């Protein structure tokens, strides 16, 4: 130490503990950086473009930590000796402090730029290569080395006696603003801007017809960038005291020893951030190992499946009419396909289709059923190496959210009952395809040929029909709520609309067809058999009456020649499956009207009656009576009765029940034989808006 250039100074009691703590923190950061760099260099799985950029951040942090460590050692030495002394390397270390700090900030920016190129320009593979990343690192290193030279050669770096270090004289001046802009504002604000731009870009990708694998990659890259933003945010928050001192210096109100505290918080920030970054590296390595293990496991499962099914198909004993063999293929496919990658799932479908095991042209007994097969996110995309011809393919009741068909031919394909939420059909041929009972919520049809499609009983909520509109389509009981089809689109197309919920939430015309088969007993009378009506095992059937049946003075039929009657207890019933009214029913807009002509021969007998009631059943055939009609005991002969009632939400089946119950038998002294009778029974469903 040169005694002539040093003078005694007053050292506060907290200087030395602060110096020691700063040295410890920088030593920890240096050790962590060396460990991280060693792992990146030694681990072959880390030799990727993204890990090169992470390694660059580690190098920048290491250099910054070593440089600050040297400054802290000299500061501690001066404080211990209670002297003011501008050591020979003071100016050089001051220059390096700005250079290495800028290098660290720009290393985060390089990672953000890399993620931007991956998401926005995924096909420009040269821009993503490790060679280009090294070039970017070299350019940024030259830049951060050049711009602080303005301070070095213009005498801006001076010895700060109070803080025992060389730095710029901080005041509101061009060099200070230049330093703040180049060192902090440009890299940090640009990194933040890239993150917000990419966030909006990925949201647009999700809204548009972007292939699922491209979207998932973009979301994964955005997640990595979000981690960098979190690191920067933590660093800014911890280094707030330094920023506050810097701001106060513009107005000459900064504490004399404020930068000692500011640099201490900066050291703490480096330790915290690098610890988090170390965890990110470790997590990335673990994820890489898990991905490799998963890929290997998937390949083994895929190879074993192909070998097994190929051996079965090519064996002389294979018979496409053998249901046992087809079931084995179907069960095995459904079991293993959920463990495979999206590309392998696609290849298995092509494998089965090319062996004509999924052809709709064949009888159902000669097709493989893939009910419940997981085809989520699978993409069928035509390319020079892949002819996406899947005409007449049968994929009923598959689970295929976000499935994509891009420029494929799926004419007359059968997707009945499939769960295809978020599916995308891009410029595909779909003539004659059947989506009956499928869930196509949020589906996108982008330029696809959608003529003569069966959308009956299909959920098309929030659906988009871009460019081409459906034509000659069956929309019976289809839910089009919030679809982009306009009134003009609906009026121009040839379609079948019954019981359909329209895009604006209203309902189309309701199919009010009379539902009861042989409600006047005419068919039963002609054939002398109850084909339409079922018998309840505990009770007798109703009989078929004509005018003056058995000389009992029975009335003439209301229509035709026959009607139902009994002089004791008789019951019959019919079931109706009302799935094509399910939208009306589940939105509580469905009502029924039941009517009939009924009566008894002898009036005023309280225990004798004819009745018709309707019961609302769920899928398990459980449910209450929804409404019904009963003959008036005070009247004789046929009289018309009618009633309407709502169909309960969740109803799947309706049961019409007709009954004659004579509890007061005729006596030998009676002039007439007591009978009750029913004719011309009708039931239809109609819509009624809720109040």
C-alpha positions in Angstrom: 0.0 0.0 0.0 1.3 3.4 -0.9 1.3 5.4 2.4 1.7 8.7 0.6 -1.6 8.3 -1.3 -3.5 7.2 1.8 -5.1 9.2 4.6 -6.8 8.3 7.8 -10.6 8.3 7.8 -13.4 7.6 10.2 -14.9 4.1 9.9 -18.4 3.5 11.2 -19.0 0.5 13.4 -21.3 -1.2 10.8 -18.9 -0.9 7.9 -16.8 -4.0 8.6 -19.8 -6.4 9.3 -21.4 -5.2 6.0 -18.1 -5.8 4.1 -17.7 -9.3 5.5 -21.3 -10.1 4.8 -20.9 -8.9 1.2 -17.8 -11.0 0.7 -19.6 -14.1 2.0 -22.6 -13.5 -0.3 -20.3 -13.1 -3.3 -18.3 -16.2 -2.4 -21.6 -18.2 -2.3 -22.6 -16.8 -5.6 -19.2 -17.6 -7.1 -19.4 -21.2 -5.8 -23.0 -21.7 -7.1 -22.0 -20.3 -10.5 -19.0 -22.7 -10.8 -21.2 -25.7 -9.8 -23.8 -24.7 -12.3 -21.3 -24.3 -15.1 -19.7 -27.6 -14.3 -23.0 -29.4 -14.5 -23.8 -27.7 -17.8 -20.4 -28.6 -19.3 -20.3 -32.2 -18.0 -24.0 -33.1 -18.7 -24.4 -34.1 -22.4 -28.2 -33.5 -22.2 -27.4 -29.8 -21.5 -25.6 -29.3 -24.8 -28.5 -27.5 -26.4 -29.0 -24.0 -27.7 -31.2 -23.0 -24.7 -28.7 -24.4 -22.2 -25.9 -22.5 -23.9 -27.8 -19.3 -23.2 -28.4 -20.4 -19.6 -24.6 -21.1 -19.3 -24.0 -17.6 -20.7 -26.1 -16.2 -17.8 -24.1 -18.3 -15.4 -20.8 -17.0 -16.8 -22.0 -13.4 -16.5 -23.1 -13.9 -13.0 -19.8 -15.6 -12.1 -17.8 -12.7 -13.6 -20.0 -10.1 -11.9 -19.7 -11.9 -8.5 -15.9 -12.2 -8.8 -15.5 -8.5 -9.8 -17.7 -7.4 -6.8 -15.8 -9.8 -4.6 -12.5 -8.1 -5.5 -14.0 -4.6 -4.8 -15.3 -5.8 -1.4 -11.9 -7.2 -0.4 -10.2 -3.9 -1.1 -13.1 -2.0 0.7 -12.7 -4.3 3.7 -8.9 -3.8 3.7 -9.3 0.0 3.7 -12.0 -0.1 6.4 -9.8 -2.3 8.6 -6.9 0.1 8.3 -9.3 3.1 8.6 -7.7 4.8 5.6 -8.8 6.3 2.3 -6.8 4.7 -0.4 -7.5 4.4 -4.2 -6.0 1.1 -5.0 -4.4 0.7 -8.5 -7.2 -1.5 -9.9 -10.0 0.7 -8.6 -10.9 2.2 -12.0 -10.6 -1.1 -13.8 -12.9 -2.8 -11.3 -15.3 0.1 -11.6 -15.4 -0.4 -15.4 -15.8 -4.1 -15.0 -18.7 -3.7 -12.6 -20.7 -1.9 -15.2 -19.6 -4.3 -17.9 -20.4 -7.5 -16.0 -23.7 -6.2 -14.7 -24.8 -5.3 -18.2 -23.6 -8.7 -19.4 -26.0 -10.4 -16.9 -28.9 -8.2 -17.9 -28.4 -8.8 -21.6 -28.0 -12.6 -21.0 -31.6 -12.6 -19.9 -32.6 -10.6 -23.0 -30.8 -13.2 -25.2 -32.9 -15.9 -23.6 -36.1 -13.9 -24.2 -35.1 -13.3 -27.9 -34.4 -17.1 -28.3 -37.9 -17.9 -27.0 -39.4 -15.3 -29.3 -37.8 -16.9 -32.3 -39.0 -20.3 -31.3 -42.6 -19.2 -30.9 -43.0 -16.7 -33.8 -40.6 -18.3 -36.3 -40.7 -22.1 -35.5 -39.6 -23.1 -39.0 -36.4 -20.9 -39.1 -34.3 -23.6 -37.5 -31.0 -21.9 -38.3 -32.0 -19.0 -36.1 -32.5 -21.5 -33.3 -29.2 -23.3 -33.7 -26.4 -23.3 -31.1 -24.1 -21.6 -33.6 -26.4 -18.6 -33.9 -26.8 -18.4 -30.1 -23.0 -18.2 -29.7 -22.9 -15.5 -32.3 -25.6 -13.5 -30.4 -23.6 -14.0 -27.2 -20.4 -12.7 -28.9 -22.2 -9.6 -30.2 -23.8 -8.8 -26.9 -20.4 -9.3 -25.1 -18.8 -6.8 -27.5 -21.6 -4.3 -27.0 -21.5 -4.5 -23.2 -17.7 -4.1 -23.3 -17.8 -1.0 -25.5 -20.5 1.2 -24.0 -18.9 1.6 -20.5 -15.6 2.7 -22.2 -17.2 6.2 -22.3 -16.8 6.3 -18.5 -13.3 4.8 -18.6 -11.6 7.3 -21.1 -13.5 10.4 -20.1 -12.6 10.3 -16.4 -16.2 9.6 -15.2 -15.0 6.8 -12.9 -13.7 8.4 -9.8 -12.8 7.1 -6.3 -15.7 7.5 -3.9 -14.2 8.1 -0.5 -17.3 7.4 1.5 -18.0 4.0 -0.2 -14.4 3.0 -0.8 -14.9 2.1 -4.5 -14.6 3.6 -7.9 -17.8 4.5 -9.7 -19.4 7.3 -11.6 -20.1 10.5 -9.9 -23.8 10.2 -9.6 -25.8 13.3 -10.4 -28.5 14.2 -13.0 -26.2 14.2 -16.1 -25.9 12.6 -19.5 -23.4 9.9 -18.5 -25.6 8.8 -15.6 -28.7 8.7 -17.8 -26.7 6.9 -20.5 -25.5 4.3 -18.0 -29.1 3.7 -16.7 -30.5 3.4 -20.1 -27.9 1.1 -21.6 -27.3 -1.0 -18.4 -30.9 -1.4 -17.1 -33.7 0.1 -19.1 -32.9 -1.4 -22.6 -32.4 -5.0 -21.6 -35.0 -5.2 -18.9 -37.7 -3.3 -20.7 -37.1 -5.2 -24.0 -37.3 -8.5 -22.1 -40.5 -7.5 -20.5 -41.9 -6.3 -23.8 -41.1 -9.6 -25.5 -42.9 -11.5 -22.8 -46.1 -9.4 -23.2 -45.9 -9.6 -27.0 -45.5 -13.4 -26.8 -48.3 -13.7 -24.3 -50.7 -12.0 -26.7 -49.4 -14.0 -29.6 -49.9 -17.4 -27.9 -53.5 -16.3 -26.9 -54.1 -15.6 -30.6 -52.7 -19.0 -31.5 -55.1 -20.6 -29.1 -58.0 -18.7 -30.6 -57.0 -19.5 -34.2 -56.7 -22.9 -36.0 -53.2 -23.6 -34.8 -52.0 -27.2 -34.7 -52.0 -28.5 -31.1 -48.4 -29.5 -31.0 -47.3 -26.1 -32.2 -49.5 -24.5 -29.5 -48.2 -26.7 -26.7 -44.6 -25.9 -27.7 -45.3 -22.2 -27.7 -46.9 -22.5 -24.3 -43.9 -24.4 -23.0 -41.5 -21.8 -24.3 -43.6 -19.0 -22.9 -43.5 -20.7 -19.5 -39.7 -20.7 -19.7 -39.7 -17.0 -20.5 -42.1 -16.4 -17.6 -39.5 -17.9 -15.3 -36.9 -15.4 -16.6 -39.3 -12.5 -16.0 -39.9 -13.7 -12.4 -36.1 -13.7 -11.9 -35.8 -10.2 -13.2 -38.8 -9.1 -11.0 -37.2 -10.6 -7.9 -33.8 -8.9 -8.7 -35.5 -5.5 -9.2 -37.4 -5.9 -5.9 -34.3 -6.9 -3.9 -32.2 -4.2 -5.5 -34.7 -1.5 -4.8 -32.5 0.2 -2.1 -29.7 0.6 -4.7 -32.2 2.1 -7.2 -33.5 4.4 -4.5 -30.0 5.7 -3.7 -29.4 6.2 -7.4 -32.6 8.2 -7.7 -31.9 10.3 -4.7 -28.4 11.1 -6.0 -30.1 13.0 -8.9 -31.3 15.6 -6.3 -28.1 15.4 -4.1 -30.1 13.8 -1.3 -28.4 10.4 -1.3 -26.8 9.2 2.0 -23.0 9.3 1.8 -22.6 5.6 2.5 -25.9 4.6 0.7 -24.1 2.6 -2.0 -22.6 0.3 0.6 -26.2 -0.7 1.6 -27.3 -0.7 -2.1 -24.5 -3.0 -3.2 -25.2 -5.3 -0.2 -28.8 -5.8 -1.4 -27.4 -6.3 -4.9 -25.3 -9.1 -3.5 -28.3 -10.6 -1.7 -30.2 -10.4 -5.0 -27.5 -12.3 -6.9 -27.5 -15.1 -4.4 -31.3 -15.4 -4.4 -31.6 -15.2 -8.2 -28.8 -17.6 -8.8 -30.3 -20.1 -6.3 -33.6 -19.9 -8.2 -31.8 -20.2 -11.5 -29.9 -23.2 -10.2 -33.3 -24.8 -9.3 -34.5 -24.0 -12.8 -31.5 -25.7 -14.3 -32.0 -28.7 -12.1 -35.6 -28.9 -12.9 -34.9 -28.6 -16.6 -32.4 -31.5 -16.3 -35.0 -33.6 -14.5 -37.6 -32.8 -17.0 -35.2 -33.7 -19.8 -34.4 -37.1 -18.1 -38.1 -37.7 -17.6 -38.9 -36.9 -21.3 -36.2 -39.2 -22.5 -37.4 -42.0 -20.2 -41.0 -41.4 -21.3 -40.0 -41.4 -25.0 -38.2 -44.7 -24.6 -41.1 -46.3 -22.7 -43.6 -45.1 -25.3 -41.4 -46.5 -28.1 -41.2 -49.9 -26.4 -45.0 -50.0 -25.9 -45.6 -48.9 -29.5 -43.2 -51.5 -31.0 -44.7 -54.3 -28.9 -48.2 -53.3 -30.0 -47.3 -53.2 -33.7 -45.5 -56.6 -33.5 -48.4 -58.2 -31.6 -51.2 -56.9 -33.8 -49.2 -57.5 -37.1 -48.6 -61.1 -36.1 -52.3 -61.6 -35.4 -53.5 -59.9 -38.6 -51.0 -61.8 -40.8 -51.6 -65.2 -39.2 -53.7 -67.7 -41.2 -56.1 -68.1 -38.4 -57.2 -64.4 -38.5 -60.8 -63.9 -39.5 -62.3 -60.4 -39.8 -65.6 -61.9 -38.8 -64.2 -63.4 -35.6 -65.6 -61.0 -33.0 -63.2 -62.3 -30.3 -60.1 -61.4 -32.4 -61.5 -57.9 -33.3 -62.4 -57.3 -29.6 -58.9 -58.2 -28.6 -57.5 -55.7 -31.1 -59.9 -53.0 -29.9 -59.3 -53.6 -26.2 -55.6 -53.6 -26.6 -55.6 -50.5 -28.7 -57.7 -48.5 -26.2 -55.5 -49.8 -23.3 -52.1 -48.8 -24.7 -53.0 -45.7 -26.8 -53.3 -43.5 -23.8 -49.6 -44.1 -23.0 -48.3 -43.1 -26.4 -47.2 -39.8 -27.9 -49.6 -37.9 -30.3 -47.6 -39.0 -33.4 -47.7 -42.7 -32.3 -51.5 -42.5 -31.7 -51.9 -41.1 -35.2 -49.8 -43.8 -36.7 -51.8 -46.5 -34.9 -55.0 -45.1 -36.4 -53.4 -45.2 -39.8 -52.1 -48.7 -39.1 -55.6 -50.1 -38.3 -57.3 -48.1 -41.1 -54.9 -49.3 -43.7 -55.6 -52.9 -42.6 -59.3 -52.1 -43.2 -60.2 -52.6 -39.5 -61.8 -49.2 -39.1 -63.8 -49.1 -42.3 -67.4 -47.8 -42.2 -68.1 -49.7 -45.4 -67.9 -53.0 -43.4 -70.7 -54.3 -41.2 -70.3 -53.3 -37.5 -69.6 -56.9 -36.7 -66.4 -56.7 -38.8 -65.0 -53.5 -37.5 -62.7 -52.8 -34.5 -64.4 -50.7 -31.9 -62.3 -48.0 -30.3 -64.9 -46.7 -27.8 -63.1 -44.6 -25.2 -59.8 -44.4 -27.1 -57.8 -41.4 -26.1 -56.9 -39.4 -29.2 -56.6 -36.0 -27.4 -54.5 -33.5 -29.3 -53.7 -35.9 -32.1 -53.1 -34.2 -35.4 -53.8 -35.7 -38.8 -52.0 -33.3 -41.3 -51.5 -34.0 -45.0 -47.9 -33.6 -46.0 -45.6 -34.8 -48.9 -44.9 -37.9 -46.8 -48.4 -38.5 -45.4 -51.5 -38.9 -47.5 -54.2 -38.1 -45.1 -56.9 -40.2 -46.8 -59.4 -41.4 -44.1 -62.5 -41.8 -46.1 -65.2 -43.9 -44.4 -63.2 -44.2 -41.2 -65.2 -45.3 -38.1 -64.1 -43.6 -34.8 -67.2 -43.8 -32.7 -67.2 -42.6 -29.1 -63.5 -41.6 -29.0 -62.1 -39.1 -26.6 -60.5 -36.6 -29.0 -60.4 -33.1 -27.5 -58.4 -30.7 -29.7 -58.0 -33.2 -32.4 -56.9 -31.7 -35.8 -57.7 -32.8 -39.3 -55.6 -30.6 -41.7 -56.3 -31.0 -45.5 -57.6 -34.5 -44.9 -60.3 -36.5 -46.7 -62.7 -37.7 -44.1 -65.7 -38.1 -46.4 -68.4 -40.3 -44.9 -66.4 -40.7 -41.7 -68.3 -41.9 -38.6 -67.6 -39.9 -35.4 -70.9 -40.7 -33.7 -70.9 -40.0 -30.0 -67.3 -38.7 -30.0 -66.0 -36.2 -27.5 -64.2 -33.7 -29.8 -64.2 -30.5 -27.8 -61.9 -27.9 -29.4 -61.5 -29.9 -32.6 -60.2 -28.2 -35.7 -61.1 -29.2 -39.3 -58.8 -27.2 -41.7 -59.5 -27.3 -45.4 -60.6 -30.9 -45.2 -63.2 -32.8 -47.3 -66.0 -33.9 -45.0 -68.8 -34.8 -47.4 -71.3 -37.1 -45.7 -69.6 -37.4 -42.3 -71.7 -38.4 -39.3 -71.2 -36.5 -36.0 -74.5 -37.6 -34.4 -74.5 -37.2 -30.6 -70.9 -35.9 -30.6 -69.7 -33.0 -28.4 -68.1 -30.5 -30.7 -68.0 -27.5 -28.3 -65.5 -24.8 -29.6 -65.0 -26.7 -32.8 -63.5 -24.8 -35.8 -64.3 -25.6 -39.4 -61.9 -23.6 -41.4 -62.5 -23.8 -45.2 -63.6 -27.4 -44.9 -66.3 -28.9 -47.3 -69.2 -29.6 -44.9 -72.0 -30.7 -47.2 -74.6 -33.3 -46.2 -73.2 -33.6 -42.7 -75.2 -35.3 -39.9 -75.0 -33.1 -36.9 -78.2 -34.5 -35.2 -78.1 -34.5 -31.4 -74.7 -32.8 -31.6 -73.3 -30.1 -29.3 -71.9 -27.2 -31.4 -71.7 -24.5 -28.8 -69.3 -21.7 -29.7 -68.6 -23.4 -33.0 -67.0 -21.5 -35.9 -67.7 -22.1 -39.6 -65.0 -20.1 -41.4 -65.2 -19.4 -45.1 -67.5 -22.3 -46.2 -70.9 -22.8 -44.5 -72.7 -26.1 -44.0 -75.1 -27.2 -46.7 -77.7 -29.9 -46.7 -77.0 -30.6 -43.1 -79.1 -32.3 -40.4 -79.3 -30.1 -37.3 -82.1 -32.0 -35.5 -81.8 -31.5 -31.8 -78.5 -29.7 -32.3 -77.1 -27.1 -29.9 -75.8 -24.1 -31.9 -75.6 -21.7 -29.0 -73.1 -18.9 -29.7 -72.2 -20.4 -33.0 -71.0 -17.9 -35.6 -73.7 -18.9 -38.1 -75.8 -15.9 -38.9 -79.5 -15.8 -39.7 -78.5 -15.3 -43.3 -76.3 -18.4 -43.2 -79.2 -20.4 -41.7 -81.7 -19.2 -44.2 -79.4 -19.8 -47.3 -78.5 -23.4 -46.5 -80.6 -26.5 -47.1 -81.0 -28.0 -43.7 -83.2 -29.9 -41.4 -84.0 -28.0 -38.2 -86.1 -29.5 -35.5 -85.8 -29.0 -31.8 -82.6 -27.1 -32.5 -81.2 -24.4 -30.2 -80.1 -21.5 -32.5 -77.0 -19.3 -32.0 -79.0 -16.6 -30.3 -80.4 -19.0 -27.7 -83.9 -19.4 -29.2 -85.3 -22.7 -30.5 -86.3 -23.7 -34.0 -89.6 -25.4 -34.9 -90.4 -28.4 -32.7 -91.2 -31.7 -34.2 -94.8 -32.1 -33.0 -95.4 -35.4 -34.6 -98.0 -37.6 -32.9 -96.0 -40.2 -31.0 -98.3 -42.9 -30.0 -98.5 -45.9 -32.3 -101.9 -47.4 -32.8 -103.7 -45.1 -30.3 -107.1 -46.2 -31.7 -106.4 -49.9 -31.6 -107.0 -50.2 -35.4 -103.7 -52.0 -36.1 -104.3 -54.3 -33.2 -107.8 -55.0 -34.3 -106.7 -55.9 -37.8 -103.8 -58.2 -36.7 -105.5 -59.3 -33.5 -102.1 -58.8 -31.8 -100.7 -56.1 -29.4 -97.5 -55.4 -31.4 -97.3 -51.7 -30.5 -98.5 -52.1 -27.0 -96.7 -53.9 -24.2 -98.3 -56.0 -21.5 -97.6 -55.5 -17.8 -97.0 -58.9 -16.3 -99.0 -58.4 -13.2 -102.2 -57.4 -15.1 -104.3 -58.6 -18.0 -104.3 -56.8 -21.4 -107.0 -54.5 -22.5 -109.5 -56.1 -24.9 -110.5 -54.8 -28.3 -114.0 -53.5 -28.5 -116.3 -52.7 -31.3 -119.8 -51.3 -31.4 -122.2 -53.4 -29.2 -119.3 -55.7 -28.2 -120.8 -59.0 -27.1 -124.2 -57.3 -27.0 -123.0 -55.3 -24.0 -124.4 -52.0 -25.5 -120.9 -50.6 -25.9 -120.7 -47.4 -27.9 -119.4 -46.9 -31.4 -115.7 -46.2 -31.9 -114.7 -42.5 -32.2 -112.6 -43.3 -35.3 -112.3 -46.5 -37.2 -113.7 -49.9 -36.1 -112.1 -50.6 -32.7 -111.0 -49.3 -29.4 -109.6 -50.5 -26.1 -111.9 -51.7 -23.3 -112.3 -54.0 -20.3 -115.0 -55.1 -17.8 -112.4 -55.8 -15.1 -108.8 -54.6 -14.7 -106.6 -54.2 -17.8 -103.3 -52.4 -18.5 -101.1 -51.7 -21.5 -98.2 -49.3 -22.1 -95.7 -47.9 -24.7 -92.2 -46.5 -24.2 -90.8 -43.5 -26.2 -87.1 -42.6 -26.2 -87.0 -38.8 -26.4 -83.3 -38.2 -27.0 -84.1 -36.0 -30.0 -85.9 -33.6 -27.7 -83.1 -33.6 -25.1 -82.2 -29.9 -25.7 -85.7 -28.7 -25.1 -86.1 -31.1 -22.1 -82.8 -30.1 -20.4 -83.5 -26.4 -20.9 -86.9 -26.9 -19.4 -88.8 -25.8 -22.5 -90.4 -29.2 -23.3 -94.1 -29.9 -22.6 -96.3 -32.7 -23.7 -100.0 -32.9 -24.5 -101.9 -36.2 -24.0 -105.5 -36.6 -25.1 -108.0 -39.5 -25.6 -111.7 -40.3 -25.7 -112.6 -42.3 -22.6 -115.7 -43.3 -20.6 -117.7 -46.0 -19.0 -121.0 -47.7 -19.8 -122.7 -47.0 -16.4 -122.0 -43.6 -14.8 -121.8 -42.7 -11.1 -119.7 -45.6 -10.0 -116.9 -44.1 -8.0 -114.6 -47.1 -8.2 -114.7 -47.5 -12.0 -112.5 -45.5 -14.3 -110.4 -45.3 -17.5 -107.2 -43.4 -17.4 -104.1 -42.4 -19.4 -101.0 -41.2 -17.7 -97.5 -40.2 -18.8 -94.4 -41.0 -16.7 -91.0 -39.2 -17.1 -88.1 -41.7 -16.9 -84.4 -41.1 -16.7 -81.8 -43.4 -18.4 -82.4 -46.0 -15.7 -86.2 -46.0 -16.2 -86.8 -44.3 -12.9 -89.1 -41.3 -12.5 -92.5 -39.9 -11.5 -95.8 -39.5 -13.3 -95.6 -36.1 -15.1 -99.3 -35.9 -15.9 -102.4 -37.7 -17.1 -106.1 -37.8 -17.7 -108.9 -39.8 -16.2 -112.6 -40.4 -17.2 -115.4 -38.5 -15.4 -117.3 -41.0 -13.3 -120.5 -39.0 -13.7 -120.7 -39.4 -17.4 -121.4 -42.4 -19.7 -120.1 -43.0 -23.1 -117.1 -41.5 -24.9 -115.9 -38.0 -23.9 -112.8 -36.1 -24.9 -110.1 -35.5 -22.3 -106.8 -33.6 -22.7 -104.0 -32.2 -20.5 -100.6 -30.6 -20.9 -97.6 -30.7 -18.5 -93.9 -30.0 -18.5 -91.4 -32.8 -19.1 -89.0 -33.0 -16.2 -85.3 -32.1 -16.8 -83.2 -35.1 -17.4 -86.0 -37.2 -18.9 -84.8 -39.7 -21.5 -87.9 -41.9 -21.9 -91.6 -41.3 -21.7 -94.0 -44.1 -20.9 -97.7 -43.9 -21.8 -99.9 -46.0 -19.6 -103.5 -46.9 -20.4 -105.7 -48.6 -17.8 -109.2 -49.7 -17.2 -110.2 -50.5 -13.7 -113.6 -51.9 -12.8 -113.9 -52.4 -9.1 -117.7 -52.6 -9.0 -118.7 -55.7 -11.2 -122.1 -55.8 -12.8 -124.8 -57.7 -11.0 -127.2 -60.2 -12.7 -130.0 -57.7 -12.1 -128.2 -54.9 -13.9 -129.7 -53.9 -17.2 -126.2 -53.2 -18.6 -122.7 -54.7 -18.3 -120.2 -52.2 -16.8 -117.3 -51.5 -19.2 -114.8 -48.7 -19.5 -113.1 -47.9 -22.7 -110.4 -45.7 -24.4 -110.0 -44.6 -28.0 -107.9 -42.2 -30.2 -105.0 -41.7 -27.7 -102.6 -39.0 -28.8 -99.4 -37.7 -27.4 -97.2 -34.9 -28.8 -94.4 -32.6 -27.6 -94.3 -28.9 -27.9 -92.2 -25.9 -26.8 -93.2 -23.5 -24.2 -90.9 -20.7 -23.0 -90.2 -20.4 -19.2 -91.8 -17.5 -17.5 
